[in-house]
Each structure stands twice: as structure tokens, then as C-alpha cells.
Amino acid sequence: MPIKDPARKSYFPAIEKRYGKPMKHWFAIMEKIEGQKYPEQIAYLRGKYKFSQVHANALVMYSRGSKSAHKFNSISDYYKSINTVQSKTIKSIFKIILEKYPALDLVIAWNHPMLKLNDQYIFGISTARNHILIAPFNSTVFKEFAPFFEEFKVNKKTIGLPNDWKVDKKLLLRLIATAIKYSK
């Protein structure tokens, strides 16, 4: 059962139980590999001690000073963390969608803004320095709509848009309508 508490230490009882050693032991291990990069530390824990990805991530990130998986408490916190051009574009995207589909919930999940319908994620956005990534959660929807975005960077599961994308309202609403249809 997934742990609901975003605090990394909420994984510690499961780590102690599954791997048979107290956290003091695991912190000593982390001190020995402190200078290694994140992927190397994860690989070490997974290879030598057979840690799951989730447990390795919790221990490594806690050891690096990240006490919680949550970076943002609200959508406004997220907007403050990105540049103003991206923020303006993303706000415009969500405004268009939520005006047409007010039953959707705008939430922060995996530290990114996402739209949910009931308990199902249907659309998400993330950012990089030079672009905004959009993603319908349904792979069929993604495949159906990727050709409409071919002028942009279409990845395996995301579409990279310029930070100042002039939102194509009709296309965006068609994508969301299709995502909603497939979520039922």
C-alpha cells in the first residue's frame, strides 16, 4: 500500500522491516557513499542491498537534505517557482480548460500541476528552462493528438511547447474532451 505521508522518513519503518537493519545502519551506509552522484547512490543501494527504487530514493533524498517529496503546497507556489512567461502561458492553458470543464480539479501531483477527474489524472504540465511540456495521461489520447503538435517537439509521452506558446484553444479543448471521454 502506498505511503500517503510525503515525508521521506515515513518510509523508514518499511525500510527497517524489509531490509532488517535500523536506520542508523542505513545512515552510516549513506555517509560512506556521500560523495557519489544520485544515480550512483541509487544503483549502490539497489545492487548491493536489493532496495526497491522507492526505498532507495527515500533514503538517498533524505540523506541529501530533502525531507519531503512535496516541493509545493499549492498551485500558486508552483507558479512562483517558474519564470513569468511560463507562468502566464500555463495559467492561460488551465483557465481555458477549467472554464469549459469546471468539474476538473487542478492539483499538484509529482510536484507538477495536473488535472484530475474524480480519482483519475487526465492532463499534466511541467516545465524546463526553454519549454513547457504538456501530457494527456492516456496513451491513446496522446497518440491521437501528437500529429496536431508536430511543429513542436513531440516526445514519447509529452509535447514540448515554447514558453510563450499562443494557446490553440480549440485544439486544447478537443484534447481535453477526448481525455475525459477515455477516462470513463
PATILUM-146655 format. One line per 3 residues: number of its first residue (from 1); their letters; for each residue x, y, z of N, C-alpha, C, O. Coordinates in Angstrom, 2 decimals, decimal comma, always signed. Layout:
<rs>
NUM> A> X/Y/Z/X/Y/Z/X/Y/Z/X/Y/Z ~ ...
</rs>
This chain:
<rs>
1> MPI> +0,83/-1,18/+0,00/+0,00/+0,00/+0,00/+0,88/+1,25/+0,00/+1,80/+1,33/+0,82 ~ +0,64/+2,21/-0,88/+1,48/+3,39/-0,94/+1,38/+4,22/+0,34/+0,35/+4,26/+1,00 ~ +2,49/+4,86/+0,67/+2,53/+5,72/+1,84/+1,95/+7,07/+1,45/+2,37/+7,67/+0,45
4> KDP> +0,99/+7,56/+2,22/+0,32/+8,83/+1,91/+1,12/+10,03/+2,39/+1,04/+11,11/+1,79 ~ +1,90/+9,86/+3,45/+2,68/+10,94/+4,03/+3,84/+11,28/+3,09/+4,63/+10,39/+2,76 ~ +3,97/+12,55/+2,66/+5,04/+12,90/+1,75/+6,42/+12,98/+2,40/+7,43/+13,09/+1,71
7> ARK> +6,47/+12,92/+3,73/+7,76/+12,98/+4,42/+8,58/+11,75/+4,06/+8,09/+10,62/+4,12 ~ +9,82/+11,97/+3,70/+10,69/+10,84/+3,32/+10,87/+9,87/+4,48/+10,99/+8,66/+4,26 ~ +10,90/+10,38/+5,71/+11,09/+9,50/+6,86/+9,90/+8,58/+7,10/+9,99/+7,62/+7,86
10> SYF> +8,77/+8,86/+6,44/+7,63/+7,96/+6,59/+7,93/+6,57/+5,99/+7,22/+5,61/+6,28 ~ +8,96/+6,49/+5,17/+9,37/+5,21/+4,59/+10,29/+4,42/+5,52/+10,51/+3,22/+5,30 ~ +10,83/+5,06/+6,55/+11,83/+4,42/+7,38/+11,34/+3,14/+8,06/+12,09/+2,16/+8,07
13> PAI> +10,14/+3,08/+8,63/+9,71/+1,81/+9,23/+9,67/+0,66/+8,22/+10,04/-0,46/+8,54 ~ +9,24/+0,95/+7,01/+9,20/-0,09/+5,97/+10,61/-0,51/+5,57/+10,86/-1,69/+5,31 ~ +11,53/+0,46/+5,51/+12,93/+0,15/+5,17/+13,53/-0,75/+6,25/+14,17/-1,76/+5,94
16> EKR> +13,32/-0,39/+7,52/+13,86/-1,21/+8,61/+13,28/-2,63/+8,57/+14,01/-3,61/+8,74 ~ +11,99/-2,72/+8,35/+11,33/-4,03/+8,33/+11,82/-4,87/+7,14/+12,16/-6,04/+7,31 ~ +11,84/-4,28/+5,96/+12,16/-5,05/+4,76/+13,63/-5,46/+4,68/+13,94/-6,55/+4,22
19> YGK> +14,54/-4,57/+5,14/+15,96/-4,85/+4,95/+16,66/-5,25/+6,25/+17,86/-5,49/+6,26 ~ +15,90/-5,32/+7,35/+16,37/-5,93/+8,59/+17,42/-5,17/+9,37/+18,09/-5,76/+10,22 ~ +17,59/-3,90/+9,13/+18,58/-3,10/+9,86/+17,95/-1,78/+10,28/+17,06/-1,27/+9,60
22> PMK> +18,40/-1,22/+11,41/+17,86/+0,06/+11,85/+18,35/+1,20/+10,93/+19,33/+1,06/+10,20 ~ +17,65/+2,30/+10,98/+18,00/+3,44/+10,12/+19,41/+3,94/+10,41/+20,08/+4,44/+9,51 ~ +19,87/+3,81/+11,64/+21,24/+4,21/+11,99/+22,24/+3,50/+11,06/+23,21/+4,11/+10,60
25> HWF> +21,99/+2,24/+10,80/+22,85/+1,47/+9,89/+22,82/+2,07/+8,48/+23,86/+2,24/+7,85 ~ +21,62/+2,38/+7,99/+21,49/+2,89/+6,62/+22,08/+4,30/+6,49/+22,62/+4,65/+5,44 ~ +21,97/+5,10/+7,55/+22,59/+6,43/+7,50/+24,11/+6,31/+7,45/+24,78/+7,10/+6,78
28> AIM> +24,67/+5,30/+8,15/+26,12/+5,07/+8,09/+26,53/+4,65/+6,68/+27,58/+5,08/+6,19 ~ +25,73/+3,84/+6,03/+26,00/+3,45/+4,64/+26,00/+4,69/+3,74/+26,87/+4,85/+2,89 ~ +25,01/+5,55/+3,95/+24,91/+6,76/+3,12/+26,10/+7,68/+3,34/+26,55/+8,34/+2,40
31> EKI> +26,64/+7,74/+4,56/+27,82/+8,56/+4,81/+29,01/+8,05/+4,01/+29,83/+8,84/+3,54 ~ +29,11/+6,73/+3,84/+30,23/+6,14/+3,09/+30,16/+6,49/+1,60/+31,19/+6,57/+0,94 ~ +28,95/+6,69/+1,07/+28,81/+6,96/-0,37/+28,36/+8,41/-0,61/+27,84/+8,74/-1,68
34> EGQ> +28,57/+9,26/+0,38/+28,09/+10,64/+0,33/+28,56/+11,41/-0,90/+27,80/+12,21/-1,44 ~ +29,77/+11,20/-1,37/+30,30/+11,96/-2,49/+29,82/+11,51/-3,86/+30,11/+12,16/-4,86 ~ +29,10/+10,41/-3,91/+28,63/+9,90/-5,20/+27,41/+10,67/-5,69/+26,70/+11,31/-4,90
37> KYP> +27,18/+10,61/-6,98/+26,01/+11,25/-7,57/+24,76/+10,43/-7,25/+24,83/+9,25/-6,91 ~ +23,62/+11,10/-7,38/+22,33/+10,47/-7,08/+22,16/+9,11/-7,76/+21,85/+8,14/-7,08 ~ +22,36/+9,01/-9,11/+22,14/+7,70/-9,74/+23,08/+6,61/-9,22/+22,70/+5,44/-9,13
40> EQI> +24,30/+7,01/-8,87/+25,25/+6,03/-8,33/+24,82/+5,54/-6,95/+24,94/+4,36/-6,65 ~ +24,32/+6,46/-6,13/+23,84/+6,07/-4,80/+22,64/+5,13/-4,91/+22,55/+4,13/-4,20 ~ +21,72/+5,46/-5,80/+20,54/+4,60/-6,01/+20,99/+3,23/-6,48/+20,55/+2,21/-5,95
43> AYL> +21,88/+3,19/-7,48/+22,36/+1,91/-8,02/+23,07/+1,09/-6,94/+22,92/-0,13/-6,89 ~ +23,82/+1,75/-6,09/+24,52/+1,06/-5,00/+23,53/+0,38/-4,05/+23,67/-0,80/-3,73 ~ +22,54/+1,14/-3,60/+21,54/+0,57/-2,68/+20,74/-0,55/-3,34/+20,42/-1,56/-2,70
46> RGK> +20,41/-0,35/-4,59/+19,62/-1,37/-5,29/+20,45/-2,62/-5,56/+19,97/-3,74/-5,40 ~ +21,69/-2,42/-5,98/+22,55/-3,56/-6,33/+23,04/-4,33/-5,13/+22,91/-5,56/-5,07 ~ +23,61/-3,63/-4,17/+24,22/-4,31/-3,02/+23,20/-4,78/-1,99/+23,37/-5,85/-1,40
49> YKF> +22,16/-3,99/-1,76/+21,21/-4,31/-0,69/+19,81/-4,68/-1,19/+18,92/-4,95/-0,39 ~ +19,63/-4,69/-2,50/+18,35/-5,06/-3,13/+17,20/-4,13/-2,72/+16,06/-4,56/-2,60 ~ +17,53/-2,85/-2,52/+16,50/-1,86/-2,21/+15,56/-1,70/-3,39/+15,98/-1,82/-4,54
52> SQV> +14,31/-1,43/-3,11/+13,38/-1,04/-4,17/+13,74/+0,39/-4,58/+14,44/+1,09/-3,85 ~ +13,28/+0,81/-5,75/+13,53/+2,17/-6,21/+12,95/+3,19/-5,22/+13,60/+4,20/-4,91 ~ +11,75/+2,93/-4,73/+11,08/+3,86/-3,81/+11,88/+4,00/-2,52/+12,10/+5,12/-2,05
55> HAN> +12,31/+2,90/-1,94/+13,06/+2,96/-0,68/+14,43/+3,59/-0,89/+14,88/+4,39/-0,07 ~ +15,08/+3,25/-1,98/+16,39/+3,86/-2,26/+16,24/+5,37/-2,44/+17,04/+6,14/-1,90 ~ +15,24/+5,78/-3,17/+15,01/+7,21/-3,39/+14,74/+7,93/-2,07/+15,30/+9,01/-1,84
58> ALV> +13,91/+7,36/-1,22/+13,59/+7,99/+0,07/+14,85/+8,17/+0,91/+15,06/+9,24/+1,49 ~ +15,69/+7,14/+0,97/+16,91/+7,22/+1,78/+17,92/+8,19/+1,17/+18,50/+9,02/+1,88 ~ +18,13/+8,10/-0,12/+19,09/+8,99/-0,78/+18,65/+10,45/-0,66/+19,45/+11,31/-0,29
61> MYS> +17,41/+10,72/-0,97/+16,93/+12,10/-0,93/+16,94/+12,65/+0,49/+17,30/+13,81/+0,70 ~ +16,57/+11,85/+1,47/+16,62/+12,29/+2,87/+18,06/+12,61/+3,25/+18,33/+13,62/+3,90 ~ +18,98/+11,76/+2,85/+20,40/+11,96/+3,16/+20,97/+13,20/+2,49/+21,95/+13,77/+2,95
64> RGS> +20,34/+13,61/+1,40/+20,77/+14,82/+0,69/+20,06/+16,08/+1,19/+20,26/+17,17/+0,65 ~ +19,23/+15,91/+2,21/+18,60/+17,07/+2,82/+17,16/+17,32/+2,42/+16,54/+18,26/+2,92 ~ +16,61/+16,50/+1,53/+15,22/+16,67/+1,11/+14,34/+15,85/+2,04/+14,28/+14,62/+1,93
67> KSA> +13,67/+16,52/+2,95/+12,89/+15,83/+3,97/+11,48/+15,46/+3,51/+10,81/+14,67/+4,17 ~ +11,04/+16,01/+2,39/+9,69/+15,73/+1,90/+9,69/+15,62/+0,38/+10,50/+16,26/-0,30 ~ +8,80/+14,81/-0,13/+8,66/+14,69/-1,58/+7,89/+15,88/-2,16/+7,92/+16,10/-3,37
70> HKF> +7,21/+16,63/-1,30/+6,43/+17,79/-1,76/+7,30/+19,03/-1,83/+7,93/+19,41/-0,85 ~ +7,33/+19,65/-2,99/+8,02/+20,92/-3,15/+7,06/+22,09/-3,03/+7,45/+23,18/-2,61 ~ +5,81/+21,86/-3,40/+4,82/+22,95/-3,46/+3,59/+22,57/-2,66/+3,11/+21,44/-2,71
73> NSI> +3,07/+23,54/-1,92/+1,84/+23,34/-1,16/+0,61/+23,74/-1,95/-0,51/+23,38/-1,59 ~ +0,82/+24,50/-3,02/-0,31/+24,99/-3,80/+0,13/+25,27/-5,22/+1,32/+25,31/-5,54 ~ -0,87/+25,47/-6,08/-0,58/+25,82/-7,46/+0,12/+27,18/-7,53/+0,98/+27,39/-8,39
76> SDY> -0,22/+28,10/-6,64/+0,44/+29,41/-6,66/+1,91/+29,29/-6,28/+2,74/+30,03/-6,80 ~ +2,25/+28,36/-5,38/+3,66/+28,10/-5,08/+4,39/+27,60/-6,32/+5,53/+27,98/-6,58 ~ +3,72/+26,75/-7,08/+4,32/+26,25/-8,32/+4,58/+27,41/-9,28/+5,68/+27,52/-9,84
79> YKS> +3,59/+28,27/-9,48/+3,75/+29,40/-10,40/+4,91/+30,30/-9,98/+5,61/+30,83/-10,84 ~ +5,13/+30,46/-8,71/+6,23/+31,30/-8,21/+7,59/+30,68/-8,52/+8,60/+31,38/-8,56 ~ +7,62/+29,37/-8,74/+8,89/+28,67/-8,95/+9,36/+28,69/-10,41/+10,49/+28,31/-10,70
82> INT> +8,50/+29,14/-11,32/+8,86/+29,14/-12,74/+8,91/+30,58/-13,25/+8,48/+31,51/-12,57 ~ +9,45/+30,75/-14,46/+9,57/+32,11/-14,96/+8,19/+32,68/-15,33/+7,24/+31,93/-15,53 ~ +8,11/+33,98/-15,41/+6,83/+34,65/-15,59/+6,18/+34,33/-16,94/+4,95/+34,29/-17,03
85> VQS> +6,96/+34,11/-17,97/+6,39/+33,77/-19,28/+5,73/+32,40/-19,21/+4,61/+32,22/-19,69 ~ +6,43/+31,43/-18,63/+5,85/+30,09/-18,46/+4,60/+30,15/-17,59/+3,59/+29,54/-17,91 ~ +4,68/+30,88/-16,51/+3,54/+31,01/-15,60/+2,33/+31,57/-16,33/+1,22/+31,07/-16,17
88> KTI> +2,53/+32,60/-17,12/+1,43/+33,22/-17,86/+0,81/+32,22/-18,84/-0,42/+32,12/-18,94 ~ +1,65/+31,49/-19,56/+1,16/+30,51/-20,54/+0,39/+29,38/-19,85/-0,68/+29,00/-20,31 ~ +0,94/+28,86/-18,77/+0,29/+27,75/-18,06/-1,03/+28,20/-17,44/-2,02/+27,48/-17,48
91> KSI> -1,04/+29,38/-16,86/-2,29/+29,92/-16,31/-3,35/+30,03/-17,39/-4,52/+29,73/-17,16 ~ -2,93/+30,47/-18,57/-3,86/+30,59/-19,70/-4,41/+29,23/-20,12/-5,61/+29,09/-20,38 ~ -3,54/+28,23/-20,17/-3,96/+26,87/-20,53/-5,01/+26,36/-19,55/-6,07/+25,88/-19,95
94> FKI> -4,72/+26,47/-18,26/-5,65/+25,97/-17,26/-6,94/+26,80/-17,21/-8,01/+26,25/-16,97 ~ -6,84/+28,09/-17,42/-8,04/+28,93/-17,42/-9,00/+28,49/-18,53/-10,20/+28,37/-18,31 ~ -8,46/+28,28/-19,72/-9,27/+27,84/-20,86/-9,94/+26,50/-20,56/-11,14/+26,32/-20,79
97> ILE> -9,16/+25,58/-20,04/-9,69/+24,24/-19,76/-10,76/+24,29/-18,66/-11,84/+23,72/-18,81 ~ -10,46/+24,97/-17,57/-11,37/+24,96/-16,42/-12,64/+25,77/-16,65/-13,66/+25,50/-16,03 ~ -12,58/+26,76/-17,55/-13,82/+27,47/-17,90/-14,78/+26,54/-18,61/-15,99/+26,61/-18,39
100> KYP> -14,26/+25,67/-19,46/-15,09/+24,73/-20,21/-15,45/+23,49/-19,39/-16,54/+22,94/-19,53 ~ -14,52/+23,05/-18,53/-14,70/+21,83/-17,75/-14,47/+22,10/-16,26/-13,45/+21,68/-15,70 ~ -15,41/+22,80/-15,61/-15,21/+23,17/-14,20/-15,21/+21,97/-13,23/-14,82/+22,12/-12,08
103> ALD> -15,65/+20,83/-13,68/-15,65/+19,64/-12,81/-14,24/+19,07/-12,61/-14,02/+18,25/-11,72 ~ -13,30/+19,50/-13,44/-11,92/+19,03/-13,29/-11,28/+19,71/-12,09/-11,56/+20,87/-11,78 ~ -10,42/+18,98/-11,41/-9,68/+19,52/-10,27/-8,25/+19,81/-10,68/-7,57/+18,94/-11,24
106> LVI> -7,79/+21,01/-10,40/-6,40/+21,39/-10,63/-5,65/+21,12/-9,33/-5,93/+21,73/-8,30 ~ -4,70/+20,19/-9,39/-3,96/+19,77/-8,19/-2,47/+19,76/-8,48/-2,04/+19,81/-9,63 ~ -1,70/+19,69/-7,43/-0,26/+19,46/-7,56/-0,04/+17,98/-7,27/-0,41/+17,49/-6,21
109> AWN> +0,56/+17,28/-8,21/+0,92/+15,87/-8,05/+2,29/+15,67/-8,69/+2,56/+16,20/-9,76 ~ +3,13/+14,92/-8,04/+4,51/+14,73/-8,52/+5,18/+16,09/-8,73/+6,02/+16,26/-9,62 ~ +4,79/+17,05/-7,91/+5,35/+18,41/-7,94/+5,09/+19,16/-9,24/+5,86/+20,03/-9,63
112> HPM> +3,99/+18,81/-9,90/+3,58/+19,49/-11,14/+2,07/+19,69/-11,12/+1,35/+18,93/-10,47 ~ +1,58/+20,71/-11,83/+0,13/+20,88/-11,91/-0,50/+19,82/-12,80/-0,02/+19,53/-13,90 ~ -1,58/+19,24/-12,30/-2,29/+18,18/-13,01/-3,78/+18,44/-12,93/-4,28/+19,06/-11,99
115> LKL> -4,49/+17,95/-13,93/-5,95/+17,97/-13,89/-6,45/+16,57/-13,63/-6,01/+15,60/-14,25 ~ -7,39/+16,49/-12,68/-7,99/+15,21/-12,32/-9,48/+15,27/-12,56/-10,12/+16,32/-12,42 ~ -10,02/+14,15/-12,93/-11,46/+13,95/-12,99/-11,75/+12,80/-12,04/-11,38/+11,66/-12,30
118> NDQ> -12,41/+13,12/-10,94/-12,62/+12,16/-9,85/-11,24/+11,71/-9,34/-10,47/+12,54/-8,87 ~ -10,93/+10,44/-9,44/-9,63/+9,95/-8,96/-8,63/+9,71/-10,08/-7,59/+9,10/-9,86 ~ -8,94/+10,17/-11,26/-8,10/+9,86/-12,42/-7,43/+11,11/-12,96/-8,09/+12,12/-13,24
121> YIF> -6,10/+11,05/-13,12/-5,37/+12,14/-13,76/-5,64/+12,08/-15,25/-5,63/+11,01/-15,86 ~ -5,88/+13,24/-15,85/-6,14/+13,24/-17,29/-5,17/+14,13/-18,07/-5,01/+13,94/-19,28 ~ -4,53/+15,10/-17,39/-3,67/+16,04/-18,11/-2,68/+16,64/-17,13/-3,03/+16,96/-16,00
124> GIS> -1,43/+16,80/-17,59/-0,42/+17,40/-16,73/+0,50/+18,32/-17,49/+0,60/+18,26/-18,71 ~ +1,16/+19,18/-16,74/+2,12/+20,14/-17,31/+3,37/+20,14/-16,45/+3,31/+20,01/-15,23 ~ +4,51/+20,28/-17,10/+5,76/+20,50/-16,39/+6,57/+21,51/-17,21/+6,21/+21,85/-18,33
127> TAR> +7,66/+21,96/-16,64/+8,47/+22,96/-17,33/+9,94/+22,58/-17,31/+10,42/+21,86/-16,43 ~ +10,63/+23,07/-18,30/+12,08/+23,04/-18,34/+12,49/+24,49/-18,64/+11,62/+25,35/-18,81 ~ +13,75/+24,75/-18,71/+14,19/+26,13/-18,91/+13,62/+26,74/-20,19/+13,19/+27,89/-20,19
130> NHI> +13,63/+25,98/-21,27/+13,28/+26,54/-22,58/+11,94/+26,10/-23,14/+11,61/+26,44/-24,28 ~ +11,16/+25,36/-22,37/+9,88/+24,92/-22,90/+8,93/+24,46/-21,80/+9,32/+24,27/-20,64 ~ +7,69/+24,29/-22,20/+6,64/+23,75/-21,34/+6,27/+22,39/-21,92/+6,15/+22,24/-23,14
133> LIA> +6,10/+21,41/-21,06/+5,68/+20,09/-21,51/+4,24/+19,85/-21,10/+3,87/+20,06/-19,95 ~ +3,43/+19,41/-22,05/+2,05/+19,02/-21,74/+1,91/+17,53/-22,00/+2,61/+16,95/-22,83 ~ +0,99/+16,91/-21,25/+0,82/+15,47/-21,41/-0,57/+15,02/-21,01/-0,97/+15,18/-19,85
136> PFN> -1,32/+14,47/-21,96/-2,52/+13,75/-21,55/-2,05/+12,43/-20,94/-1,08/+11,84/-21,43 ~ -2,71/+11,96/-19,90/-2,26/+10,74/-19,23/-2,59/+9,48/-19,99/-1,98/+8,44/-19,76 ~ -3,54/+9,54/-20,89/-3,95/+8,36/-21,65/-3,09/+8,27/-22,91/-3,02/+9,23/-23,69
139> STV> -2,44/+7,13/-23,12/-1,55/+6,97/-24,27/-2,31/+7,02/-25,60/-1,76/+7,47/-26,60 ~ -3,54/+6,55/-25,62/-4,34/+6,61/-26,85/-4,63/+8,07/-27,22/-4,55/+8,44/-28,39 ~ -4,95/+8,88/-26,23/-5,19/+10,31/-26,47/-3,91/+10,96/-26,97/-3,94/+11,75/-27,91
142> FKE> -2,80/+10,62/-26,34/-1,52/+11,20/-26,76/-1,23/+10,88/-28,23/-0,89/+11,77/-29,01 ~ -1,36/+9,61/-28,60/-1,10/+9,19/-29,99/-2,04/+9,87/-30,97/-1,64/+10,22/-32,08 ~ -3,29/+10,06/-30,57/-4,27/+10,69/-31,44/-3,95/+12,17/-31,67/-4,17/+12,69/-32,77
145> FAP> -3,43/+12,85/-30,64/-3,22/+14,28/-30,75/-1,79/+14,70/-31,08/-1,57/+15,85/-31,47 ~ -0,83/+13,83/-30,94/+0,57/+14,18/-31,24/+0,74/+14,76/-32,64/+1,49/+15,72/-32,80 ~ +0,09/+14,21/-33,67/+0,26/+14,78/-35,01/-0,17/+16,25/-35,12/+0,36/+16,99/-35,96
148> FFE> -1,11/+16,68/-34,30/-1,56/+18,07/-34,33/-0,51/+19,03/-33,76/-0,60/+20,25/-33,93 ~ +0,49/+18,46/-33,07/+1,54/+19,26/-32,46/+2,89/+19,01/-33,12/+3,93/+19,31/-32,54 ~ +2,88/+18,48/-34,34/+4,14/+18,08/-34,97/+5,11/+19,22/-35,21/+6,30/+18,99/-35,38
151> EFK> +4,62/+20,46/-35,24/+5,53/+21,60/-35,41/+6,37/+21,82/-34,15/+7,36/+22,56/-34,18 ~ +5,98/+21,19/-33,03/+6,70/+21,30/-31,78/+7,46/+20,01/-31,53/+7,46/+19,11/-32,37 ~ +8,10/+19,90/-30,39/+8,86/+18,70/-30,06/+7,93/+17,67/-29,41/+7,46/+17,86/-28,29
154> VNK> +7,66/+16,60/-30,13/+6,81/+15,53/-29,62/+7,73/+14,41/-29,12/+8,48/+13,82/-29,90 ~ +7,65/+14,14/-27,83/+8,45/+13,09/-27,20/+7,60/+11,82/-27,09/+6,55/+11,72/-27,72 ~ +8,06/+10,85/-26,31/+7,31/+9,60/-26,14/+5,97/+9,81/-25,47/+4,97/+9,20/-25,86
157> KTI> +5,93/+10,67/-24,44/+4,70/+10,84/-23,67/+4,35/+12,30/-23,43/+3,33/+12,61/-22,81 ~ +5,18/+13,20/-23,92/+4,94/+14,63/-23,70/+5,11/+15,41/-25,00/+5,72/+14,95/-25,96 ~ +4,56/+16,62/-24,99/+4,70/+17,53/-26,12/+5,36/+18,79/-25,59/+4,86/+19,43/-24,66
160> GLP> +6,50/+19,15/-26,18/+7,23/+20,34/-25,77/+6,75/+21,56/-26,53/+6,81/+21,60/-27,76 ~ +6,27/+22,54/-25,80/+5,76/+23,77/-26,38/+6,66/+24,93/-25,98/+7,29/+24,89/-24,92 ~ +6,73/+25,97/-26,81/+7,53/+27,13/-26,41/+6,93/+27,78/-25,15/+5,73/+27,71/-24,91
163> NDW> +7,78/+28,40/-24,37/+7,32/+29,06/-23,14/+6,22/+30,08/-23,41/+5,34/+30,28/-22,58 ~ +6,28/+30,72/-24,56/+5,30/+31,76/-24,89/+4,26/+31,27/-25,91/+3,75/+32,05/-26,71 ~ +3,95/+29,98/-25,85/+3,00/+29,38/-26,80/+1,70/+30,16/-26,82/+1,11/+30,43/-25,78
166> KVD> +1,27/+30,52/-28,01/-0,05/+31,14/-28,17/-1,04/+29,98/-28,14/-1,13/+29,20/-29,08 ~ -1,77/+29,88/-27,06/-2,61/+28,72/-26,80/-3,65/+28,55/-27,90/-4,43/+29,46/-28,20 ~ -3,65/+27,36/-28,50/-4,64/+26,99/-29,50/-5,84/+26,43/-28,73/-5,89/+25,25/-28,40
169> KKL> -6,79/+27,30/-28,45/-7,92/+26,97/-27,60/-8,73/+25,79/-28,13/-9,07/+24,88/-27,37 ~ -9,03/+25,80/-29,42/-9,85/+24,72/-30,00/-9,14/+23,38/-29,87/-9,75/+22,39/-29,47 ~ -7,87/+23,34/-30,22/-7,10/+22,10/-30,15/-7,00/+21,62/-28,70/-7,18/+20,43/-28,42
172> LLR> -6,70/+22,52/-27,81/-6,56/+22,17/-26,41/-7,87/+21,60/-25,84/-7,85/+20,59/-25,14 ~ -8,98/+22,23/-26,14/-10,27/+21,75/-25,64/-10,67/+20,42/-26,27/-11,29/+19,59/-25,61 ~ -10,31/+20,20/-27,54/-10,57/+18,89/-28,16/-9,74/+17,80/-27,46/-10,24/+16,70/-27,20
175> LIA> -8,49/+18,11/-27,16/-7,63/+17,16/-26,47/-8,22/+16,80/-25,11/-8,29/+15,63/-24,75 ~ -8,65/+17,80/-24,36/-9,22/+17,54/-23,03/-10,54/+16,78/-23,14/-10,79/+15,87/-22,35 ~ -11,37/+17,14/-24,09/-12,65/+16,42/-24,28/-12,38/+14,94/-24,55/-13,07/+14,07/-24,03
178> TAI> -11,38/+14,67/-25,37/-11,02/+13,28/-25,69/-10,46/+12,58/-24,45/-10,77/+11,42/-24,19 ~ -9,63/+13,29/-23,70/-9,06/+12,70/-22,47/-10,16/+12,36/-21,48/-10,11/+11,32/-20,82 ~ -11,15/+13,23/-21,38/-12,29/+12,97/-20,48/-13,07/+11,75/-20,96/-13,45/+10,89/-20,16
181> KYS> -13,29/+11,68/-22,26/-14,03/+10,54/-22,83/-13,32/+9,23/-22,52/-13,98/+8,25/-22,17 ~ -12,00/+9,20/-22,64/-11,24/+7,98/-22,38/-11,08/+7,67/-20,90/-10,70/+6,55/-20,53 ~ -11,36/+8,65/-20,05/-11,22/+8,40/-18,61/-12,42/+7,68/-18,02/-12,38/+7,21/-16,89
184> K> -13,49/+7,60/-18,79/-14,74/+6,97/-18,29/-14,75/+5,48/-18,51/-15,72/+4,81/-18,15
</rs>
